[in-house]
Amino acid sequence: MPVPDNSVRHGASRGLSGSTGAAAVLRTWPVIGGAVLIVAGLLLWRDAALNRSLFLAVNGLGPAAPTLWSCLSVAGLGLAAWIYLTALAEDRPERVARLLWILVVGGIVIHVIKRQFSSARPLAALGDAGMSVIGEALRTNSMPSGHSAMAFAMLALVLAGARPREGRSAALATALAIGWTAFALGIALSRLAVGAHWPADALFGAGLGLLFAGLAPHAWPVEALTRVLSRPAGRRAMAAGLIVCALAMAATPTVFAALGLADSKLEHRLASGYPLAEPLQWALALVAIAGAVRWWRAAPAMRA
């Protein structure tokens, strides 16, 4: 009678255990990392001298590349993230549902926290002579940085799907993860470079973004939203929404001037605050239109 190969069985068990452990790490790291960054942000916020010196070090980089920092700031807008994370994700309704939950719930939470802290932005504390400002001059409700929260929520969402898949090598998955990480860090640093936030704001915001992304898979009603977005009606609604997003993103100073609406209330409501990033806004508007076409075409392939 053949003797069972215990070494093979134990090896398979170890492999399964290792895979399960890796999956558990992927599920929990945003929550743990978010908590660490939130604590770090609060500690730095209490150390005003260090917070200020770090801000000035990064803010000094702003004048050397104002267009780059403006584009990174626009890339951290919720509208921008919605476009580049959903336009080509018609086959990833779960990611779209999670992002929608993050934008709504995270936006409300961050708004409440901003009102509770009611902290002055660098421009209000240091004045025009003590720093450089690129784009909109902001003075109130500094803590936390909503752009940083969006950037790191986006990072966690992307990394959750960055594991090697069929047709994608481990090296490519790693390169994509590194690229998205650098992108998120760039968005957070841009908020200091343009003079909009303190380092503590960016840390706190980044932590909140990771935390929201870690909670999103388990939140209500993400599962129901995923099912809706998998149906033809949901996909057509996404297509229509992306057209609206394209119009909003294309609402640049040049467009408002051409329409005779310069300095109007509508412009102030829709303006990104960073006119140097206008080419990026046009590019994102085109991406949104392309995404609308993809979502609309995908609808008939799905059962109602």
C-alpha positions in Angstrom: 0.0 0.0 0.0 1.6 3.3 -1.0 2.6 5.6 1.8 1.2 9.2 1.6 3.8 11.8 0.8 3.6 13.9 3.9 6.2 16.3 2.6 4.0 17.1 -0.4 0.9 17.5 1.8 2.7 19.7 4.3 4.2 21.7 1.5 0.8 22.3 0.0 -0.6 23.3 3.4 2.2 25.7 3.9 1.6 27.2 0.4 -2.1 27.6 1.2 -1.3 29.1 4.5 1.1 31.5 2.9 -1.4 32.5 0.3 -4.1 33.1 3.0 -1.6 35.1 5.0 -0.8 37.3 2.0 -4.4 37.9 1.3 -5.0 38.9 4.9 -2.2 41.4 4.7 -3.6 42.9 1.5 -7.0 43.3 3.3 -5.7 44.8 6.5 -2.8 47.0 5.5 -4.9 50.0 4.5 -6.6 50.1 7.9 -3.3 49.6 9.9 -1.4 52.0 7.6 -4.2 54.6 7.8 -4.2 54.5 11.6 -0.5 55.0 11.7 -0.6 58.0 9.4 -3.5 59.6 11.2 -1.5 59.3 14.5 1.6 60.7 12.8 -0.4 63.6 11.4 -1.8 64.5 14.8 1.6 64.3 16.4 3.1 66.5 13.8 0.2 68.9 14.1 1.1 69.3 17.8 4.7 70.1 16.9 4.2 73.4 15.2 7.9 74.2 14.6 8.6 70.9 12.8 5.4 71.1 10.9 6.3 74.6 9.7 9.9 73.7 8.8 8.9 70.7 6.8 6.2 72.8 5.0 8.8 75.4 4.0 11.2 72.8 2.7 8.6 71.4 0.3 6.9 74.7 -0.5 10.2 76.1 -1.7 10.1 73.6 -4.6 6.9 75.1 -5.9 8.2 78.0 -8.0 10.5 75.7 -9.9 7.7 73.6 -11.4 4.4 75.3 -11.0 2.7 73.5 -13.8 3.7 70.1 -12.5 2.4 70.8 -9.0 -0.8 72.3 -10.4 -1.5 69.2 -12.4 -0.8 67.0 -9.4 -3.2 69.0 -7.3 -5.9 68.7 -10.0 -5.2 65.0 -10.2 -6.1 64.8 -6.5 -9.6 66.2 -6.9 -12.4 63.7 -6.3 -13.8 64.4 -9.8 -10.4 63.7 -11.5 -9.9 60.4 -9.5 -13.5 59.4 -10.4 -12.6 59.8 -14.1 -9.3 58.0 -14.2 -10.4 55.2 -11.9 -13.7 54.5 -13.5 -13.5 55.4 -17.2 -11.7 52.1 -18.1 -13.1 50.0 -15.3 -16.4 48.7 -16.9 -15.1 45.2 -16.0 -14.4 46.2 -12.4 -17.8 47.3 -11.0 -16.7 46.4 -7.4 -13.9 49.0 -7.6 -16.3 51.7 -8.9 -18.8 50.9 -6.1 -16.0 51.2 -3.5 -14.8 54.5 -4.9 -18.3 55.9 -4.9 -18.7 55.0 -1.2 -15.4 56.6 -0.4 -16.2 59.8 -2.2 -19.6 60.2 -0.4 -18.8 58.9 3.1 -15.2 60.1 3.1 -16.2 63.5 1.8 -18.7 64.0 4.6 -16.3 62.8 7.3 -13.5 65.1 6.0 -15.8 68.1 5.8 -16.9 67.5 9.4 -13.3 67.1 10.6 -12.3 70.3 8.8 -15.0 72.2 10.6 -14.0 70.8 14.0 -10.3 71.6 13.6 -11.0 74.9 11.8 -7.2 75.3 11.5 -5.5 78.1 9.5 -3.8 77.3 6.2 -0.2 78.2 5.7 -1.0 81.4 3.8 -3.0 82.7 6.8 -0.3 81.8 9.2 2.8 82.8 7.3 1.6 85.6 4.9 2.5 86.1 1.3 6.0 87.1 2.1 6.8 83.9 4.0 5.9 81.3 1.3 4.9 80.8 -2.3 1.3 80.2 -3.5 0.4 78.5 -6.8 -3.2 78.7 -7.9 -6.0 79.5 -5.5 -5.1 81.3 -2.3 -6.7 79.3 0.5 -6.7 80.4 4.1 -9.1 78.4 6.2 -10.1 74.8 7.1 -6.6 73.3 6.5 -6.8 70.0 8.5 -7.0 67.4 6.9 -6.0 67.4 3.2 -8.9 66.1 1.1 -6.6 65.7 -1.9 -4.2 63.5 0.1 -7.1 61.5 1.3 -8.3 60.9 -2.3 -4.8 60.1 -3.5 -4.2 57.4 -0.9 -7.7 56.0 -1.1 -7.0 55.7 -4.8 -3.7 54.0 -4.1 -5.2 51.4 -1.9 -8.0 50.6 -4.4 -5.5 50.2 -7.2 -3.1 48.1 -5.2 -5.9 45.8 -4.2 -6.1 44.8 -7.9 -2.4 45.0 -8.7 -1.6 41.4 -8.0 -0.4 39.4 -11.0 -3.3 38.3 -13.3 -3.5 36.3 -16.4 -1.4 38.1 -19.1 0.3 40.3 -16.5 3.7 39.4 -15.1 4.7 39.9 -11.5 7.3 42.5 -12.7 4.7 44.6 -14.4 2.3 44.4 -11.4 5.2 45.6 -9.2 6.1 48.4 -11.6 2.4 49.6 -11.7 2.3 49.5 -7.9 5.4 51.6 -7.6 4.1 54.0 -10.2 0.8 54.5 -8.4 2.6 54.9 -5.1 4.8 57.7 -6.5 1.7 59.3 -8.0 -0.1 59.3 -4.7 2.9 60.8 -2.9 3.2 63.4 -5.6 -0.4 64.5 -5.1 0.2 64.8 -1.3 3.4 66.7 -1.7 1.8 69.0 -4.3 -0.6 70.3 -1.6 2.5 71.6 0.3 4.2 72.9 -2.9 1.2 75.0 -4.0 0.9 76.4 -0.4 -2.5 74.9 0.4 -1.7 72.5 3.3 0.7 71.7 6.1 2.6 68.4 6.2 0.4 67.3 9.2 -2.7 67.9 7.0 -1.3 65.6 4.3 -0.4 62.8 6.7 -3.8 62.9 8.4 -5.6 63.1 5.0 -3.5 60.2 3.6 -4.4 58.1 6.7 -8.1 58.8 6.3 -7.9 57.8 2.6 -6.3 54.5 3.4 -8.8 53.9 6.2 -11.8 54.6 4.0 -10.4 52.3 1.3 -9.8 49.5 3.8 -13.4 49.8 5.1 -15.0 50.2 1.7 -15.2 46.4 0.8 -17.2 45.7 3.9 -19.4 48.8 3.9 -23.0 49.0 3.1 -24.3 49.4 0.3 -21.1 48.6 -1.7 -22.2 45.1 -2.6 -25.6 46.3 -3.8 -24.0 49.1 -5.8 -21.7 46.5 -7.4 -24.7 44.5 -8.6 -26.3 47.6 -10.0 -23.2 48.6 -11.9 -23.0 45.1 -13.4 -26.4 45.5 -15.0 -27.2 47.3 -18.3 -29.1 50.1 -16.6 -26.3 50.7 -14.2 -23.7 50.8 -16.9 -25.7 53.2 -19.0 -26.1 55.4 -15.9 -22.3 55.3 -15.5 -21.9 56.4 -19.1 -24.2 59.3 -18.6 -22.4 60.3 -15.4 -19.1 60.3 -17.2 -20.4 62.7 -19.8 -21.4 65.0 -17.0 -18.0 64.6 -15.4 -16.4 65.4 -18.8 -18.3 68.7 -19.0 -17.4 69.6 -15.4 -13.8 68.9 -15.9 -13.7 70.8 -19.2 -15.0 73.9 -17.4 -11.7 75.8 -17.6 -11.0 79.5 -17.5 -10.6 79.5 -21.3 -14.1 78.0 -21.8 -15.7 80.4 -19.3 -14.0 83.4 -21.0 -15.2 82.2 -24.4 -18.7 81.9 -23.1 -18.6 85.4 -21.5 -18.9 83.9 -18.1 -15.5 84.8 -16.7 -15.6 85.6 -12.9 -19.2 84.3 -12.8 -20.6 82.4 -9.8 -20.7 79.3 -12.0 -17.0 79.6 -12.8 -16.1 80.0 -9.1 -18.2 77.0 -8.3 -16.6 74.7 -11.0 -13.1 76.1 -11.3 -10.3 73.8 -10.1 -8.3 76.7 -8.8 -5.3 75.8 -10.8 -5.4 77.4 -14.3 -1.9 76.0 -15.2 -3.5 72.5 -15.1 -5.9 73.3 -17.9 -4.3 70.9 -20.4 -4.7 68.1 -17.9 -8.3 69.0 -17.4 -8.9 68.7 -21.2 -7.2 65.4 -21.2 -9.3 64.1 -18.4 -12.4 65.3 -20.1 -11.5 63.2 -23.2 -10.8 60.2 -21.0 -14.2 60.6 -19.4 -15.9 60.7 -22.9 -13.9 57.6 -23.9 -15.0 55.9 -20.7 -18.6 56.8 -21.3 -18.4 55.1 -24.7 -16.9 52.0 -23.1 -19.5 51.7 -20.4 -22.4 52.3 -22.9 -21.0 49.6 -25.2 -20.6 47.2 -22.4 -24.2 47.4 -21.3 -25.8 45.1 -24.0 -23.4 42.3 -23.1 -24.8 42.0 -19.6 -28.0 40.5 -18.5 -30.6 42.7 -16.8 
